[in-house]
Amino acid sequence: MRSRKGAPFDQIRGFATMDYRLSDLGDDGRGQDNGNKQGKRHGLSRRQSQRRVRHPDHINDVRSAIQSLAQGMQIDKYILIGHSAGGTMAMQLLMGDAALQRLSDQGRQQTSTCQAGRNGTANSNQIPLPDAVITTAGIFDLPRLVDEIGPESKQFYTNFVTQAFGGRRADWTQASPANFAGNYKQMWPGDNVVMLARSQQDTLIDASQLDAMEKKLIADGITPTVVKNLTGEHDVVWQSGVQLANLVEQTLGELNARSTK
Protein backbone atom coordinates (compact mmCIF):
# COMPACT_ATOMS: atom_id res chain seq x y z
CA MET A 1 0.00 0.00 0.00
CA ARG A 2 1.48 3.31 -1.05
CA SER A 3 2.08 5.63 1.89
CA ARG A 4 0.53 9.08 1.93
CA LYS A 5 1.46 12.08 4.03
CA GLY A 6 -0.19 11.85 7.43
CA ALA A 7 -1.64 8.40 6.75
CA PRO A 8 -1.14 5.80 9.51
CA PHE A 9 -0.21 3.02 7.10
CA ASP A 10 3.11 2.47 8.88
CA GLN A 11 1.09 0.61 11.53
CA ILE A 12 0.34 -2.15 9.04
CA ARG A 13 2.67 -5.13 9.32
CA GLY A 14 1.23 -7.26 6.57
CA PHE A 15 -1.71 -8.34 4.42
CA ALA A 16 -3.35 -11.74 4.14
CA THR A 17 -5.96 -12.90 1.64
CA MET A 18 -8.32 -15.66 2.70
CA ASP A 19 -9.78 -18.06 0.16
CA TYR A 20 -12.95 -20.02 0.78
CA ARG A 21 -14.98 -22.54 -1.14
CA LEU A 22 -17.98 -21.37 -3.13
CA SER A 23 -21.29 -23.13 -3.47
CA ASP A 24 -22.26 -24.39 -6.90
CA LEU A 25 -24.68 -22.12 -8.77
CA GLY A 26 -26.34 -24.96 -10.65
CA ASP A 27 -27.67 -24.64 -14.18
CA ASP A 28 -28.78 -21.04 -13.67
CA GLY A 29 -25.27 -19.99 -12.72
CA ARG A 30 -23.67 -21.74 -15.69
CA GLY A 31 -26.07 -20.54 -18.34
CA GLN A 32 -25.24 -18.18 -21.16
CA ASP A 33 -25.03 -14.50 -20.28
CA ASN A 34 -28.20 -12.71 -21.26
CA GLY A 35 -26.86 -9.24 -21.84
CA ASN A 36 -24.79 -7.00 -19.62
CA LYS A 37 -27.04 -7.37 -16.57
CA GLN A 38 -26.60 -11.13 -16.54
CA GLY A 39 -22.85 -10.72 -16.84
CA LYS A 40 -22.82 -8.37 -13.87
CA ARG A 41 -24.82 -10.82 -11.77
CA HIS A 42 -22.18 -13.47 -12.31
CA GLY A 43 -19.82 -11.14 -10.45
CA LEU A 44 -21.60 -12.21 -7.27
CA SER A 45 -19.94 -15.61 -7.62
CA ARG A 46 -17.26 -15.41 -10.28
CA ARG A 47 -14.69 -17.79 -8.79
CA GLN A 48 -14.99 -21.48 -9.60
CA SER A 49 -17.64 -23.04 -7.37
CA GLN A 50 -17.80 -26.52 -5.91
CA ARG A 51 -20.74 -28.85 -5.50
CA ARG A 52 -21.94 -29.83 -2.03
CA VAL A 53 -20.44 -26.75 -0.40
CA ARG A 54 -23.15 -25.26 1.77
CA HIS A 55 -23.44 -23.13 4.86
CA PRO A 56 -21.64 -23.20 7.27
CA ASP A 57 -18.76 -24.46 5.13
CA HIS A 58 -17.93 -20.94 3.92
CA ILE A 59 -17.63 -19.34 7.35
CA ASN A 60 -15.75 -22.37 8.67
CA ASP A 61 -13.20 -21.91 5.88
CA VAL A 62 -12.74 -18.31 7.00
CA ARG A 63 -12.44 -19.35 10.63
CA SER A 64 -9.81 -21.94 9.69
CA ALA A 65 -7.82 -19.33 7.78
CA ILE A 66 -7.86 -16.92 10.72
CA GLN A 67 -6.91 -19.69 13.10
CA SER A 68 -3.97 -20.61 10.87
CA LEU A 69 -2.80 -16.99 10.76
CA ALA A 70 -3.19 -16.61 14.50
CA GLN A 71 -1.12 -19.70 15.18
CA GLY A 72 1.48 -19.29 12.45
CA MET A 73 1.96 -15.52 12.50
CA GLN A 74 0.97 -14.79 16.10
CA ILE A 75 -1.45 -12.09 15.04
CA ASP A 76 -3.47 -10.54 17.83
CA LYS A 77 -4.63 -7.32 16.16
CA TYR A 78 -6.08 -7.12 12.70
CA ILE A 79 -8.66 -5.45 10.49
CA LEU A 80 -11.01 -7.81 8.68
CA ILE A 81 -12.22 -6.61 5.27
CA GLY A 82 -14.99 -8.34 3.37
CA HIS A 83 -16.62 -7.55 0.03
CA SER A 84 -20.10 -8.74 -0.98
CA ALA A 85 -20.46 -12.30 0.40
CA GLY A 86 -17.15 -11.65 2.15
CA GLY A 87 -18.95 -8.92 4.05
CA THR A 88 -21.53 -11.50 5.10
CA MET A 89 -18.83 -13.73 6.55
CA ALA A 90 -17.00 -10.85 8.21
CA MET A 91 -20.12 -10.19 10.27
CA GLN A 92 -20.89 -13.90 10.69
CA LEU A 93 -17.53 -14.26 12.40
CA LEU A 94 -18.87 -12.00 15.15
CA MET A 95 -22.07 -14.02 15.51
CA GLY A 96 -20.38 -17.00 17.16
CA ASP A 97 -22.47 -20.16 17.39
CA ALA A 98 -25.41 -18.62 15.55
CA ALA A 99 -23.40 -18.54 12.32
CA LEU A 100 -22.24 -22.13 12.69
CA GLN A 101 -25.64 -23.82 12.70
CA ARG A 102 -26.04 -26.40 9.98
CA LEU A 103 -28.97 -26.12 7.61
CA SER A 104 -32.17 -27.65 8.94
CA ASP A 105 -32.18 -30.35 6.27
CA GLN A 106 -28.72 -31.44 7.46
CA GLY A 107 -29.75 -31.79 11.10
CA ARG A 108 -29.52 -28.93 13.56
CA GLN A 109 -26.10 -28.93 15.15
CA GLN A 110 -23.30 -26.46 15.46
CA THR A 111 -19.85 -27.17 14.17
CA SER A 112 -17.84 -25.40 16.82
CA THR A 113 -18.18 -23.55 20.10
CA CYS A 114 -17.63 -19.82 20.61
CA GLN A 115 -17.49 -17.98 23.91
CA ALA A 116 -16.99 -14.31 24.64
CA GLY A 117 -13.37 -13.46 25.36
CA ARG A 118 -10.94 -10.56 25.54
CA ASN A 119 -11.74 -9.07 22.15
CA GLY A 120 -14.61 -11.31 21.17
CA THR A 121 -14.50 -15.04 20.63
CA ALA A 122 -11.58 -16.80 22.26
CA ASN A 123 -12.93 -20.29 21.71
CA SER A 124 -11.33 -23.71 21.94
CA ASN A 125 -9.78 -23.17 18.52
CA GLN A 126 -8.26 -19.85 19.62
CA ILE A 127 -9.73 -17.73 16.85
CA PRO A 128 -9.22 -14.05 17.74
CA LEU A 129 -11.74 -11.51 16.56
CA PRO A 130 -10.62 -8.37 14.72
CA ASP A 131 -10.20 -4.89 16.13
CA ALA A 132 -12.16 -3.56 13.17
CA VAL A 133 -14.40 -4.84 10.39
CA ILE A 134 -14.78 -3.14 7.00
CA THR A 135 -17.45 -4.32 4.59
CA THR A 136 -18.04 -3.13 1.05
CA ALA A 137 -21.29 -4.03 -0.74
CA GLY A 138 -22.03 -6.49 2.04
CA ILE A 139 -24.95 -8.93 1.96
CA PHE A 140 -26.54 -8.96 5.40
CA ASP A 141 -30.17 -10.01 4.97
CA LEU A 142 -30.65 -12.97 2.63
CA PRO A 143 -34.48 -13.02 2.54
CA ARG A 144 -34.51 -9.30 1.82
CA LEU A 145 -31.93 -9.77 -0.95
CA VAL A 146 -34.27 -12.14 -2.78
CA ASP A 147 -37.51 -10.34 -1.96
CA GLU A 148 -36.42 -6.91 -3.13
CA ILE A 149 -34.78 -7.85 -6.42
CA GLY A 150 -36.68 -7.22 -9.64
CA PRO A 151 -38.51 -10.01 -11.50
CA GLU A 152 -35.88 -10.20 -14.24
CA SER A 153 -33.25 -11.25 -11.68
CA LYS A 154 -35.42 -13.12 -9.18
CA GLN A 155 -34.50 -16.59 -10.43
CA PHE A 156 -30.77 -15.91 -10.35
CA TYR A 157 -30.81 -14.46 -6.84
CA THR A 158 -33.06 -17.19 -5.49
CA ASN A 159 -30.72 -19.82 -6.93
CA PHE A 160 -27.68 -17.94 -5.64
CA VAL A 161 -29.01 -18.05 -2.07
CA THR A 162 -30.56 -21.52 -2.26
CA GLN A 163 -27.38 -23.24 -3.46
CA ALA A 164 -25.45 -21.85 -0.49
CA PHE A 165 -28.10 -21.78 2.26
CA GLY A 166 -30.72 -24.31 1.22
CA GLY A 167 -34.32 -23.78 0.20
CA ARG A 168 -35.80 -22.94 3.60
CA ARG A 169 -36.21 -19.27 4.38
CA ALA A 170 -35.79 -19.93 8.08
CA ASP A 171 -32.22 -20.99 7.33
CA TRP A 172 -31.64 -17.84 5.31
CA THR A 173 -32.78 -15.75 8.26
CA GLN A 174 -30.67 -17.76 10.70
CA ALA A 175 -27.51 -17.13 8.66
CA SER A 176 -28.18 -13.43 8.00
CA PRO A 177 -26.03 -11.05 10.08
CA ALA A 178 -28.75 -8.37 10.12
CA ASN A 179 -31.15 -10.89 11.67
CA PHE A 180 -28.75 -12.13 14.36
CA ALA A 181 -30.87 -12.97 17.41
CA GLY A 182 -27.99 -12.28 19.77
CA ASN A 183 -26.18 -9.06 20.64
CA TYR A 184 -23.06 -8.04 18.70
CA LYS A 185 -21.72 -5.90 21.53
CA GLN A 186 -21.84 -8.84 23.91
CA MET A 187 -20.17 -11.12 21.39
CA TRP A 188 -17.54 -8.51 20.49
CA PRO A 189 -16.73 -6.45 23.59
CA GLY A 190 -14.43 -3.47 23.48
CA ASP A 191 -14.29 -0.21 21.58
CA ASN A 192 -14.06 -1.81 18.16
CA VAL A 193 -14.75 -0.25 14.76
CA VAL A 194 -17.28 -1.31 12.13
CA MET A 195 -17.34 0.40 8.75
CA LEU A 196 -20.19 -0.32 6.35
CA ALA A 197 -19.53 0.99 2.85
CA ARG A 198 -21.15 0.81 -0.56
CA SER A 199 -21.25 2.54 -3.93
CA GLN A 200 -24.34 4.37 -5.08
CA GLN A 201 -23.74 2.88 -8.53
CA ASP A 202 -23.93 -0.71 -7.24
CA THR A 203 -26.79 -2.36 -9.15
CA LEU A 204 -26.34 -5.82 -7.63
CA ILE A 205 -26.73 -5.19 -3.90
CA ASP A 206 -29.37 -2.70 -2.76
CA ALA A 207 -28.71 -0.02 -0.15
CA SER A 208 -31.28 -1.69 2.11
CA GLN A 209 -28.69 -4.36 2.94
CA LEU A 210 -26.38 -1.79 4.52
CA ASP A 211 -29.31 -0.03 6.19
CA ALA A 212 -30.50 -3.26 7.81
CA MET A 213 -27.03 -4.02 9.17
CA GLU A 214 -26.60 -0.49 10.47
CA LYS A 215 -29.95 -0.67 12.26
CA LYS A 216 -29.07 -3.98 13.95
CA LEU A 217 -25.65 -2.78 15.11
CA ILE A 218 -27.06 0.41 16.59
CA ALA A 219 -29.74 -1.57 18.41
CA ASP A 220 -26.96 -3.74 19.88
CA GLY A 221 -24.93 -0.77 21.12
CA ILE A 222 -22.43 -0.43 18.27
CA THR A 223 -22.47 2.71 16.13
CA PRO A 224 -20.94 1.85 12.75
CA THR A 225 -19.23 4.28 10.44
CA VAL A 226 -21.36 4.37 7.30
CA VAL A 227 -19.89 5.33 3.93
CA LYS A 228 -22.32 5.59 1.04
CA ASN A 229 -20.37 7.79 -1.35
CA LEU A 230 -18.15 5.18 -2.99
CA THR A 231 -18.30 5.08 -6.77
CA GLY A 232 -18.43 2.38 -9.41
CA GLU A 233 -20.29 -0.86 -10.06
CA HIS A 234 -20.40 -3.72 -7.57
CA ASP A 235 -16.80 -4.98 -7.80
CA VAL A 236 -15.03 -1.74 -8.74
CA VAL A 237 -14.22 -0.77 -5.15
CA TRP A 238 -12.59 -4.13 -4.51
CA GLN A 239 -10.78 -4.35 -7.83
CA SER A 240 -9.33 -0.84 -8.05
CA GLY A 241 -8.14 -0.62 -4.46
CA VAL A 242 -7.90 3.17 -4.19
CA GLN A 243 -11.23 3.63 -2.44
CA LEU A 244 -10.54 0.59 -0.28
CA ALA A 245 -7.23 2.12 0.83
CA ASN A 246 -9.14 5.23 1.88
CA LEU A 247 -11.47 3.10 4.00
CA VAL A 248 -8.50 1.39 5.66
CA GLU A 249 -6.90 4.76 6.34
CA GLN A 250 -10.09 6.06 7.93
CA THR A 251 -10.47 2.92 10.02
CA LEU A 252 -6.90 3.12 11.31
CA GLY A 253 -7.54 6.73 12.25
CA GLU A 254 -10.65 5.75 14.21
CA LEU A 255 -8.82 2.95 16.00
CA ASN A 256 -6.03 5.35 16.97
CA ALA A 257 -8.49 7.93 18.24
CA ARG A 258 -10.31 5.38 20.37
CA SER A 259 -7.10 3.99 21.83
CA THR A 260 -6.11 7.42 23.15
CA LYS A 261 -9.39 8.11 24.95
C-alpha positions as CSV (number, residue, x, y, z in Angstrom):
1,M,0.0,0.0,0.0
2,R,1.5,3.3,-1.1
3,S,2.1,5.6,1.9
4,R,0.5,9.1,1.9
5,K,1.5,12.1,4.0
6,G,-0.2,11.9,7.4
7,A,-1.6,8.4,6.7
8,P,-1.1,5.8,9.5
9,F,-0.2,3.0,7.1
10,D,3.1,2.5,8.9
11,Q,1.1,0.6,11.5
12,I,0.3,-2.2,9.0
13,R,2.7,-5.1,9.3
14,G,1.2,-7.3,6.6
15,F,-1.7,-8.3,4.4
16,A,-3.3,-11.7,4.1
17,T,-6.0,-12.9,1.6
18,M,-8.3,-15.7,2.7
19,D,-9.8,-18.1,0.2
20,Y,-12.9,-20.0,0.8
21,R,-15.0,-22.5,-1.1
22,L,-18.0,-21.4,-3.1
23,S,-21.3,-23.1,-3.5
24,D,-22.3,-24.4,-6.9
25,L,-24.7,-22.1,-8.8
26,G,-26.3,-25.0,-10.6
27,D,-27.7,-24.6,-14.2
28,D,-28.8,-21.0,-13.7
29,G,-25.3,-20.0,-12.7
30,R,-23.7,-21.7,-15.7
31,G,-26.1,-20.5,-18.3
32,Q,-25.2,-18.2,-21.2
33,D,-25.0,-14.5,-20.3
34,N,-28.2,-12.7,-21.3
35,G,-26.9,-9.2,-21.8
36,N,-24.8,-7.0,-19.6
37,K,-27.0,-7.4,-16.6
38,Q,-26.6,-11.1,-16.5
39,G,-22.8,-10.7,-16.8
40,K,-22.8,-8.4,-13.9
41,R,-24.8,-10.8,-11.8
42,H,-22.2,-13.5,-12.3
43,G,-19.8,-11.1,-10.5
44,L,-21.6,-12.2,-7.3
45,S,-19.9,-15.6,-7.6
46,R,-17.3,-15.4,-10.3
47,R,-14.7,-17.8,-8.8
48,Q,-15.0,-21.5,-9.6
49,S,-17.6,-23.0,-7.4
50,Q,-17.8,-26.5,-5.9
51,R,-20.7,-28.8,-5.5
52,R,-21.9,-29.8,-2.0
53,V,-20.4,-26.7,-0.4
54,R,-23.2,-25.3,1.8
55,H,-23.4,-23.1,4.9
56,P,-21.6,-23.2,7.3
57,D,-18.8,-24.5,5.1
58,H,-17.9,-20.9,3.9
59,I,-17.6,-19.3,7.3
60,N,-15.8,-22.4,8.7
61,D,-13.2,-21.9,5.9
62,V,-12.7,-18.3,7.0
63,R,-12.4,-19.3,10.6
64,S,-9.8,-21.9,9.7
65,A,-7.8,-19.3,7.8
66,I,-7.9,-16.9,10.7
67,Q,-6.9,-19.7,13.1
68,S,-4.0,-20.6,10.9
69,L,-2.8,-17.0,10.8
70,A,-3.2,-16.6,14.5
71,Q,-1.1,-19.7,15.2
72,G,1.5,-19.3,12.4
73,M,2.0,-15.5,12.5
74,Q,1.0,-14.8,16.1
75,I,-1.5,-12.1,15.0
76,D,-3.5,-10.5,17.8
77,K,-4.6,-7.3,16.2
78,Y,-6.1,-7.1,12.7
79,I,-8.7,-5.4,10.5
80,L,-11.0,-7.8,8.7
81,I,-12.2,-6.6,5.3
82,G,-15.0,-8.3,3.4
83,H,-16.6,-7.6,0.0
84,S,-20.1,-8.7,-1.0
85,A,-20.5,-12.3,0.4
86,G,-17.2,-11.6,2.1
87,G,-19.0,-8.9,4.1
88,T,-21.5,-11.5,5.1
89,M,-18.8,-13.7,6.5
90,A,-17.0,-10.9,8.2
91,M,-20.1,-10.2,10.3
92,Q,-20.9,-13.9,10.7
93,L,-17.5,-14.3,12.4
94,L,-18.9,-12.0,15.1
95,M,-22.1,-14.0,15.5
96,G,-20.4,-17.0,17.2
97,D,-22.5,-20.2,17.4
98,A,-25.4,-18.6,15.5
99,A,-23.4,-18.5,12.3
100,L,-22.2,-22.1,12.7
101,Q,-25.6,-23.8,12.7
102,R,-26.0,-26.4,10.0
103,L,-29.0,-26.1,7.6
104,S,-32.2,-27.6,8.9
105,D,-32.2,-30.4,6.3
106,Q,-28.7,-31.4,7.5
107,G,-29.8,-31.8,11.1
108,R,-29.5,-28.9,13.6
109,Q,-26.1,-28.9,15.2
110,Q,-23.3,-26.5,15.5
111,T,-19.8,-27.2,14.2
112,S,-17.8,-25.4,16.8
113,T,-18.2,-23.5,20.1
114,C,-17.6,-19.8,20.6
115,Q,-17.5,-18.0,23.9
116,A,-17.0,-14.3,24.6
117,G,-13.4,-13.5,25.4
118,R,-10.9,-10.6,25.5
119,N,-11.7,-9.1,22.2
120,G,-14.6,-11.3,21.2
121,T,-14.5,-15.0,20.6
122,A,-11.6,-16.8,22.3
123,N,-12.9,-20.3,21.7
124,S,-11.3,-23.7,21.9
125,N,-9.8,-23.2,18.5
126,Q,-8.3,-19.8,19.6
127,I,-9.7,-17.7,16.9
128,P,-9.2,-14.0,17.7
129,L,-11.7,-11.5,16.6
130,P,-10.6,-8.4,14.7
131,D,-10.2,-4.9,16.1
132,A,-12.2,-3.6,13.2
133,V,-14.4,-4.8,10.4
134,I,-14.8,-3.1,7.0
135,T,-17.5,-4.3,4.6
136,T,-18.0,-3.1,1.0
137,A,-21.3,-4.0,-0.7
138,G,-22.0,-6.5,2.0
139,I,-24.9,-8.9,2.0
140,F,-26.5,-9.0,5.4
141,D,-30.2,-10.0,5.0
142,L,-30.7,-13.0,2.6
143,P,-34.5,-13.0,2.5
144,R,-34.5,-9.3,1.8
145,L,-31.9,-9.8,-1.0
146,V,-34.3,-12.1,-2.8
147,D,-37.5,-10.3,-2.0
148,E,-36.4,-6.9,-3.1
149,I,-34.8,-7.8,-6.4
150,G,-36.7,-7.2,-9.6
151,P,-38.5,-10.0,-11.5
152,E,-35.9,-10.2,-14.2
153,S,-33.2,-11.2,-11.7
154,K,-35.4,-13.1,-9.2
155,Q,-34.5,-16.6,-10.4
156,F,-30.8,-15.9,-10.4
157,Y,-30.8,-14.5,-6.8
158,T,-33.1,-17.2,-5.5
159,N,-30.7,-19.8,-6.9
160,F,-27.7,-17.9,-5.6
161,V,-29.0,-18.1,-2.1
162,T,-30.6,-21.5,-2.3
163,Q,-27.4,-23.2,-3.5
164,A,-25.5,-21.9,-0.5
165,F,-28.1,-21.8,2.3
166,G,-30.7,-24.3,1.2
167,G,-34.3,-23.8,0.2
168,R,-35.8,-22.9,3.6
169,R,-36.2,-19.3,4.4
170,A,-35.8,-19.9,8.1
171,D,-32.2,-21.0,7.3
172,W,-31.6,-17.8,5.3
173,T,-32.8,-15.8,8.3
174,Q,-30.7,-17.8,10.7
175,A,-27.5,-17.1,8.7
176,S,-28.2,-13.4,8.0
177,P,-26.0,-11.0,10.1
178,A,-28.7,-8.4,10.1
179,N,-31.1,-10.9,11.7
180,F,-28.7,-12.1,14.4
181,A,-30.9,-13.0,17.4
182,G,-28.0,-12.3,19.8
183,N,-26.2,-9.1,20.6
184,Y,-23.1,-8.0,18.7
185,K,-21.7,-5.9,21.5
186,Q,-21.8,-8.8,23.9
187,M,-20.2,-11.1,21.4
188,W,-17.5,-8.5,20.5
189,P,-16.7,-6.5,23.6
190,G,-14.4,-3.5,23.5
191,D,-14.3,-0.2,21.6
192,N,-14.1,-1.8,18.2
193,V,-14.8,-0.2,14.8
194,V,-17.3,-1.3,12.1
195,M,-17.3,0.4,8.8
196,L,-20.2,-0.3,6.3
197,A,-19.5,1.0,2.8
198,R,-21.2,0.8,-0.6
199,S,-21.2,2.5,-3.9
200,Q,-24.3,4.4,-5.1
201,Q,-23.7,2.9,-8.5
202,D,-23.9,-0.7,-7.2
203,T,-26.8,-2.4,-9.2
204,L,-26.3,-5.8,-7.6
205,I,-26.7,-5.2,-3.9
206,D,-29.4,-2.7,-2.8
207,A,-28.7,0.0,-0.1
208,S,-31.3,-1.7,2.1
209,Q,-28.7,-4.4,2.9
210,L,-26.4,-1.8,4.5
211,D,-29.3,0.0,6.2
212,A,-30.5,-3.3,7.8
213,M,-27.0,-4.0,9.2
214,E,-26.6,-0.5,10.5
215,K,-30.0,-0.7,12.3
216,K,-29.1,-4.0,13.9
217,L,-25.7,-2.8,15.1
218,I,-27.1,0.4,16.6
219,A,-29.7,-1.6,18.4
220,D,-27.0,-3.7,19.9
221,G,-24.9,-0.8,21.1
222,I,-22.4,-0.4,18.3
223,T,-22.5,2.7,16.1
224,P,-20.9,1.9,12.8
225,T,-19.2,4.3,10.4
226,V,-21.4,4.4,7.3
227,V,-19.9,5.3,3.9
228,K,-22.3,5.6,1.0
229,N,-20.4,7.8,-1.4
230,L,-18.2,5.2,-3.0
231,T,-18.3,5.1,-6.8
232,G,-18.4,2.4,-9.4
233,E,-20.3,-0.9,-10.1
234,H,-20.4,-3.7,-7.6
235,D,-16.8,-5.0,-7.8
236,V,-15.0,-1.7,-8.7
237,V,-14.2,-0.8,-5.2
238,W,-12.6,-4.1,-4.5
239,Q,-10.8,-4.4,-7.8
240,S,-9.3,-0.8,-8.1
241,G,-8.1,-0.6,-4.5
242,V,-7.9,3.2,-4.2
243,Q,-11.2,3.6,-2.4
244,L,-10.5,0.6,-0.3
245,A,-7.2,2.1,0.8
246,N,-9.1,5.2,1.9
247,L,-11.5,3.1,4.0
248,V,-8.5,1.4,5.7
249,E,-6.9,4.8,6.3
250,Q,-10.1,6.1,7.9
251,T,-10.5,2.9,10.0
252,L,-6.9,3.1,11.3
253,G,-7.5,6.7,12.2
254,E,-10.6,5.8,14.2
255,L,-8.8,3.0,16.0
256,N,-6.0,5.3,17.0
257,A,-8.5,7.9,18.2
258,R,-10.3,5.4,20.4
259,S,-7.1,4.0,21.8
260,T,-6.1,7.4,23.2
261,K,-9.4,8.1,25.0
